[in-house]
Amino acid sequence: MRIPASTYRLQIRQSFDLSAAAGVTDYVHALGADWLYLSPLLEAEAGSDHGYDVVNHSRIDPARGGAEGLEKVASTARAAGMGILVDIVPNHVGVATPVANAWWWDLLTHGQGSRYAEAFDVDWAAGNGKIRIPVLGDGDNELDALTLADGELHYYDNRFPVAPGTADDGADAATVHSRQNYELINWRRADAELNYRRFFAVNSLAGIRVEVPWVFAESHAEIVRWVNEDLVHGLRVDHPDGLAHPGDYLDALQKATGGIYVLVEKILEGDEGLPPNWAAAGTTGYDALGDIDRILVDPAGRTRLDALEGDLEDTPASMEDVWPELIYENKRSIADGILRSEVLRLARLVPEISGADDAIAELLACFPVYRSYLPFGEEHLAEAATSAKARRPELAGRIDALYPVLADPTHPAAVRFQQTSGMVMAKGVEDTAFYRFSRLTSLNEVGADPGEFAIDLDEFHRRQQFRQASLPASLTTLSTHDTKRGEDVRSRISVISEMPKDWENTLGRLRELVPLGDGPFEQLLWEAVLGAWPASRERLHAYAEKAAREAGTSTTWTAPNETFENAMHALIDAVFDNPEVNDIVTGFVDTVAQAGWSNSLSAKLIQLTAPGVPDVYQGSELWETSLVDPDNRRPIDFDLRRDYLARVDRGWLPPVDETGAAKLLVTARALRLRRDRPEWFSRYLPIPAYGSAAAHVVAFDRGDAITVATRLPVGLQKKGGWGDTTVVVAGRPLVDAFTGERYAGGTLQLADLTRQYPVALLVPDDTDLTAILGD
């Protein structure tokens, strides 16, 4: 298996296609990344910027550059000695435009007689033999809008097939519709009445049964071709938790590809580990992201921020209780709301248990992780059952009856429950609770637990040693296309943990000037504004609308609260148009900017040099101040980055300022060392610090490369700096890969190591490092 030293993620789409990717390969290589990491390439819905809505497995999307585009990227990467990792989507396909998806079109045409009926996960009995398509509007006579044209049924811009022999008698469109293998229904009915499996609650993404051998073979033939022709060397598997049998799928993928490097987009909760039978090198790195963020948060700020959150939520409860209860309430709401159809389908699989739907929803709400992989993880089901019975004693009998069924890996209900629990967790936590809990929103990130406020150095080092020992080829990351806030937004927000009183006063003034009446959301929104500043008016308006509707406390996607949203947009306008509000925002940003940049450089260096395979999300070698998607898929100015890199290689030591060039210096030097001196990153040993500011140092030895990073910079400044603080390393000559400063080894003063930057990367001073350090 070929394993990358690092990866660089590129979002491939029509506006930045494979030809464009080939055009930046030389820059990515010069930066030091070892592999290109490409977003999904198969043909997707027209205009799709993300590519997760695949409509045709048989070819690379022409809009993304087609087969010729991949050949071009592969050729340029091969010439540079680089590999290619590609994101693939086995769980679902795009069905927003039925005619674009031949499998779905055939299913709608022929129903249960379609060859592809086996490919899709449809409960035909629940629809009286029809597949329900939730596209109709709210009018009383929406079917009157149907027309027959060119042998198809049209509903405004939506086109649907007509089964053979069902439109030959001159019947009107509504009558022809009644004869089809599908039923067009009101879009609001989807939550409770949909009878096909979706990706989460997205009606336009239909689940496929990749566990069926021919479905796997036909949906992966093109992917396997890439591997066989040496175009692609690794695969990132999107959403394995949606599959019926993820372990079996990974085995099939390894067999089909000859055992290449495979990563899974898997969120691990707490100490949860990957199933040991999975043929995967690791995860896509959300777990590493959470660890790095938390070592840069000041635990001393928790008490005051807890109290502030309590005031905003108007609850006397301890934050120890608020977050778990919020998770439970949101998950139960999701199970009873947008995923009610999944719960009812599960209940139909156990007709012998009366009232099973309520008990199933309760178990889903109490499930402590995303899913189990029976028999692996049955203890999570047991924990959910215990918790559910404690909350709802009247359901104990039904839960006891369900337990042996849901614990049986061969029972259809158990398979389905495992596929569903992850949906409920994702929608209830990531897409709802993360927008309602505002204590310190740098902690509200995919794959992390906002209930965990901070970790100490001992715990941080323990987690890195575990990664080194267990999954050294697992990806690590700080930003992805899924993160709610870019890494440098989070780094600035985390400074609040060091100055909670100042933040409380600032927030209070802002809320007085532009009140919304939703305290937790106001805090979340103001932290986003401050974290991403300077940001455009358009970006902040878009973020505010998405965040508010995801939170669902004052407005929603399905029933927008016009009064609230007008006030919310007025708040964003006030940031730009009200001098007093603007002064508060810019004043606070000025106060925290340097500390935020210090956190950013520390986070980046730690991620790039700690155990695992570091990924750099496109453009994040400069400050990454994106907010939630689609903001984090904005175009990248590669010309600017090329210029900065060339200047750095000519000897420029950029200041730590708004340009972010200092971050590019750190990124390039660390990536080049990981690629060109892999033997220097063969172990993980914590390095203790000594002296008055020892708690402000994160230091570790990877073998021959030593990382030194600053944490809690505000507190460090209050102490008057490093003082007598030292680290002790082997007594051999060392050079800082960032500044070129040389040290004799032994006892090193932190004040010396961080004179230029808040981070240092020390390597042996007995090797020609011209290729890494530049001229």
KEBA-635117 format. One record per residue (C-alpha): residue in one letter; x, y, z. Coordinates in steps of 0.02 Angstrom, whole numbers, plus 50000, padded with zeros to 5 digits. Last residue first. Example, Ala and Ser with C-alpha at 12.3 -4.5 7.8 and 13.67 -1.06 7.14 Angstrom:
<recs>
s506844994750357/a506154977550390/
</recs>
This chain:
<recs>
d508905148449954/g507445137850012/l507225129350180/i506665112450115/a507705110349959/t509185118850043/l509115107150194/d510855099650176/t511015089750336/d511975092150499/d510885104750587/p509635091750644/v507835098350650/l506905110650761/l505185116750711/a504765132750805/v503135141550845/p502615158550915/y503665166650779/q505205178050777/r505805177350958/t504945160650989/l506465149451011/d507455162551107/a506085166451234/l505775147851249/q507555145651313/l508375129451260/t509285117051373/g510225104151271/g510405108651088/a511755119851015/y510495130850926/r510415138150752/e509175150650684/g508605146550506/t506965155450539/f505655142450497/a506615126050496/d507405130550663/v509135122750665/l509845110350788/p511585105050845/r511595090750969/g511345090251157/a509695080851162/v508215091551214/v507755101651369/v506355114351361/t506475130951449/t505445144351537/d506465157451631/g505395172251581/w504215166851443/g503195182651431/g502625195651556/k501385184451643/k499965193951560/q500765190251391/l500735171651427/g498925172651481/v498475180551315/p499545167751221/l498605152351285/r499665139851190/t501345142051103/a502115128550996/v503745118750992/t503895103950874/i505485093550870/a506015083950716/d507285069750732/g506145056650809/r504445065050823/d504885074850980/f503505084751062/a503175102151129/v501585111551177/v502125126151286/h501045138351385/a500965127851544/a502845129751564/a502685148451589/s503605150251755/g504895136951721/y505115119851644/a504385112451485/p504035094151455/i504385085851287/p503095072651240/l503795058451136/y503025052850972/r503915041450850/s504445039950667/f504355057850603/w506185061150559/e506175045650447/p504925054550335/r506265067150284/d505725073150111/r503835072550129/r503605076950312/l505015089650299/r504245097650146/l502555098650233/a503295107250387/r504265120150286/a502805124150173/t501505125550310/v502545136450425/l502995148350284/l501185148650224/k500645153050401/a501865167550403/a501095173550240/g499415175650326/t499225192850250/e498405199950407/d500015199450506/v501325188050581/p502825195450493/p503545187050339/l505275179450345/w505805181750162/g507285170950114/r507075168049928/d505985152949966/v504815164150065/r504675175749915/a504255161249799/l502965154849922/y502155171949936/d502035173849748/r501335156349724/r500045159849858/l499485175849773/d499335166749607/f498345152849692/d496915164449738/i495645151549795/p493825151949740/r492505150049878/r492095132349936/n492115136550121/d490675148750099/p489575134850030/d489715128650162/v489975134950340/l491145149550375/s492795153150294/t494205162450380/e495655151450323/w497195162350345/l498505156950218/e499065138850197/s497195135950209/g496985138650022/q496315121349984/y496185110750140/v497885104750199/d497855086450252/p499075079250377/v499395060450378/g499435054650558/p500525058050708/a500895076450744/t501935087350626/l500655095650514/q499295096450646/i500435103950778/l501145116550656/k499425122050600/a498715123350775/s500195133450835/l500115145150687/s498255147850712/n498385150250900/s499695163750873/w498565171550741/g497145171950867/a498275179950999/q498775193150872/a496975196550822/v496185197050996/t496195215551038/d496075221550858/v494555210350835/f493755217850990/g494015235450923/t493415230750750/v491775224050820/i491495237850946/d491925251450820/n490765243750690/v489335243650815/e489615261950857/p489825266950675/n488195258450619/d488315254250434/f489485239350420/v489105229350577/a487355236950572/d487015227950408/i487285211250496/l486065216250633/a484805222150503/h484915204750428/m484435197450597/a483015209950620/n482315205250450/e482535186950494/f481565188950655/t480095197750573/e480075185850424/n480025170050529/p480435156950397/a479285141750397/t480125126950310/w481915132550334/t481615138150512/t481575153850618/s481815158450802/t482435141950876/g482735132050718/a484615131750741/e484795126750558/r483715141450507/a484745153750608/a486405146850546/k485875147250363/e485215164950371/a486685171650471/y487945163450354/a487175171050198/h487095188350277/l488905186650335/r489535181850162/e488595195950076/r489215209250198/s490985204050162/a492135197450297/p493495206150396/w493175197750514/a492865178850513/g493025176150701/l492165192350747/v490655189150638/a490575170850688/e490695175350872/w489305187950847/l488185174750768/l488455161750903/q488175174551040/e486575180650956/f485995162650934/p486195159351120/g485265175351167/d483775174751049/g482875191451071/l483725199350921/p484495214850999/v485545227150899/l486315240251015/e485965231451180/r486545214751110/l488165222551052/r488505230251222/g488175213751311/l489275204251189/t490725215851225/n490495214651414/e490405195651409/w491915195151293/d492955205651410/k492455194451554/p492855178751456/m494645183851415/e495655167851396/s494195157351333/i493815171451210/v495475167351125/s494595151651059/i493595162650940/r495205167750853/s495785149850827/r494045144650771/v494005157650633/d495765152050588/e495235134050564/g493745138050455/r492035137050536/k490635124250516/t491815111450443/d491105100750302/h492195106150154/t493665102950269/s494745112550392/l495955107250531/t496415089950470/t497235073550514/l497145058050404/s497445040750476/a499105032750425/p499755031450604/l498165022550661/s498505013050823/a500205017450896/q500395034950827/r498575038750860/f498735032751040/q500305043151065/q499365058351001/r497925055251120/r499085053251269/h499995069251223/f498375079151226/e497845071151389/d499485075851473/l499435093351402/d497715097351468/i496075096051374/a494755109451349/f492875111951344/e492225094451311/g490345097151296/p490625104251123/d491075086351069/a492045085350907/g491755076350743/v491085091550654/e491435107250752/n490565116550891/l492145119350996/s492575135750911/t490815140350962/l491225143851143/r489645143451251/s488495144651098/f487415129151100/r485975131250976/y486875130350809/f487895114850854/a486285107450922/t485465107750750/d486495102050602/e487925093550693/v486885086650837/g485115081850788/k485425079850602/a487035069950622/m486415059550768/v484765055250686/m485615050350524/g486895039850618/s485525030350708/t484655026250543/q485905014650460/q486115004850621/f484225003750643/r484054997050465/v485274982850494/a484454978750660/a482714979250582/p483264967750441/h483824954650569/t485514946550534/p486554957150654/d485374952650799/a485534966350930/l484034975950862/v482934960550875/p483554955651048/y483244973451109/l481534976551034/a480564966451162/d481504974451306/i481174991551229/r479314987651214/g479204982251395/a480214997051458/l479185010151364/e478215015851518/p479875018851605/r480275033051482/r481855042051535/a482605027451631/k482015015251499/a482855025551363/s484485026751460/t484605008051488/a484145004351308/a485395016951242/e486785009451348/a486354991951285/l486374998251106/h488075005951137/e488684989551212/e488234981151047/g489704990450971/f490454976450867/p489154962650841/l488544972350754/y489264987950678/s488555001150796/r488035018750753/y488325037350775/v488745036250960/p487745037551123/f486045031151062/c484755039651174/a483775048351036/l483825032650929/l483215022151073/e481795034351104/a481295034250921/i481275015250922/a480185015051079/d478925027151003/d478875017450838/a478665000550922/g476885004150974/s476394985850961/i477854974050938/e477384959650819/p477464971350670/v479364972650689/l479944978050514/r478504990550504/a479234999350656/l480865002150562/r479905010150419/l479005021150544/v480655027150615/e481345030750443/s479785040650395/r479925050750556/l481615057150500/i481105075450477/g480075075650636/d479885062750775/a481655056050754/i482285073850729/s481405079850886/r482105065150984/k483835069550922/n483595087750970/e482985083751145/y484365071151177/i485745082551114/l485075097251215/e485025086251370/p486835081051346/w487335099451322/v486345106551468/d486865093951601/e488715097751620/m488235115651577/s487425116051749/a485585120351751/p484955137551802/t484245140651629/d483895157051543/e484805151251387/l485795167451380/d486055167251568/g486625149151565/e487795152751421/l488555167051520/a488765155951674/d489635142551573/l490745155851496/r491225161851670/t491625144351732/r492495138651573/g493775152351557/a495045143651668/p495085128951546/d496005139951421/v495735133051245/l497245129151134/i497355110851186/r495515109751138/d495705114850956/i497075101950927/d496055087651001/g494505091950901/l495435092750736/a496245075950769/d494525067850785/y493935076050624/g495355067450532/t494695058750376/t494725042050465/g495945027650466/a496955015750359/a495395005950311/a494974987550292/w493794987850440/n493894972750555/p494524982750704/p492954993450709/l493595011350723/g493755017550901/e492605026751020/d493545036151155/g492465051651136/e491305049950986/l492095045050820/i491495052950658/k491885042450505/e492305048750332/v493295033050293/l495055032150222/v495735019450100/y497525016650037/i497515002849907/g497174984349932/g497044977149759/t495664988649704/a494224976349692/k494764966449845/q494994982149949/l493304988749897/a492454972349935/d493234971950108/l492704990050135/y490914985550088/d490904970750205/g491444981950348/p490164995250304/h488684983150306/a487034991950273/l487885007850217/g487425024950287/d488835024450412/p490085023950269/h489745042450238/d491025046550103/v492435034350069/r494115042750034/l495065032749905/g496925030949869/h498135028649726/v497215035949576/l497785036449395/d498755020349401/e497695012249265/n497024999149384/v496585012349512/w495635023549393/r494785008249318/v494195003049491/i493305019749508/e492475017449339/a491855000149386/h491275005749558/s489395008549533/e489264993449418/a490194981449533/f489394987449693/v487654986349619/w488074969149548/p488604962949719/v487124969749819/e487894978249973/v487894994449873/r486054995949906/i485755013749849/g485135028449951/a484215042549864/l484875060349872/s483555073049815/n482485070449970/v483875076150085/a483405071050261/f484965060650301/f485485053450134/r483845045650084/r483015028750099/y481425026749997/n479655026050068/l479335044250114/e477825045950225/a478335054750385/d479625067850334/a479145066950150/r477375073050176/r477915091250172/w478445089749990/n476665086049936/i476575069649841/l476975063449666/e476605044849661/y477725032549571/n477455016749472/q476265026249360/r474405023749329/s473815038249438/h474945050049340/v474045045349180/t472425050449263/a473165067149316/a473875070149142/d472215067249051/a471835050748967/g472075049448779/d472075030548778/d473935027348752/a474595035148909/t474895020049023/g475525007448894/p477365009248933/a477685018549097/v477795037449085/p479375045849142/f479495061449251/r480055079249215/n480075093449342/d480115111249274/y478235114149304/y477595096649338/h477905087449176/l477385069549136/e478335062248991/g477965055448817/d478495071448732/a477335081848839/l475945077148959/t475505090649085/l475315091149273/a474765107649351/d473075099949396/l474045088449510/e474315103249626/n472465104749664/d472395110249846/g474005120449836/d475485116749949/g476765111949816/l477115094749747/v478875087649744/p478915073349869/i479115057849758/r478305042349832/i478785025749756/k477265015249713/g476724997749760/n475505003249892/g476775015849955/a477175006750117/a477214990350023/w478554996749907/d479815000250044/v481225006349932/d483115004549954/f483715006549776/a484814994349680/e483574980049682/a482264990649595/y483624994349468/r483154980049352/s481444988049347/g479924977249373/q479644984449546/g479365001349466/h479575001549277/t479685019949234/l480155026949404/l481515013749422/d482145016849245/w482275035349280/w483195031749443/w484505020849359/a484705032649212/n485005047849322/a484885064049224/v483055060949182/p482635060949367/t483315078349402/a483395079449592/v483875061149597/g485695062049653/v486455045649710/h486785037849880/n487925027549990/p489475023949885/v490115041949866/i491965042849822/d493295055749869/v494905053849772/l496715052649832/i498085055749704/g499945052249720/m501425063849690/g503125060449613/a503095077149521/a502945068849350/r501595057549420/a500595072549480/t500675080849309/s500155064749222/a498785060949348/v498065078349328/k498055076749139/e497315059249140/l495975065549261/g495535079549141/e495475068048992/a494215057049083/g493045071649107/g493515089349156/r492325093149299/a490895097849184/p491205081649089/d490885072249253/i491965056849259/r491055041949187/s490045026349225/h489365030649396/n488075042949329/v486965053849437/v488155057749580/d487495070449706/y489065071749813/g489905082549680/h490135098149786/d489805112549665/s488345104149578/g487855114049423/a487115099249333/e486875084749453/a488435074049464/e489555064449346/l490915055749445/l492345066349511/p492055067949698/s493285079849788/l495135077749750/y496605075049868/l498265078549784/w499705069249864/d501405073649941/a501125091649991/g502715101950003/l502205119249945/a503205116049788/h502125100749755/v500535110849778/y501225124249663/d501695111749528/t499975103749542/v499125120549516/g498805118749329/a498305100549344/a496925106249460/a496365118849329/s496265104749202/l495295094549329/d493985108149345/f493915124049447/s492345133349390/q491525117049335/r491935108449498/i493405100349587/q493675105649768/l495535102749800/r496215094649958/y498095094249985/t498785078050058/s500245072850168/a501565059150185/p500475048350076/i500355029450095/r500655017149952/m500005000050000/
</recs>
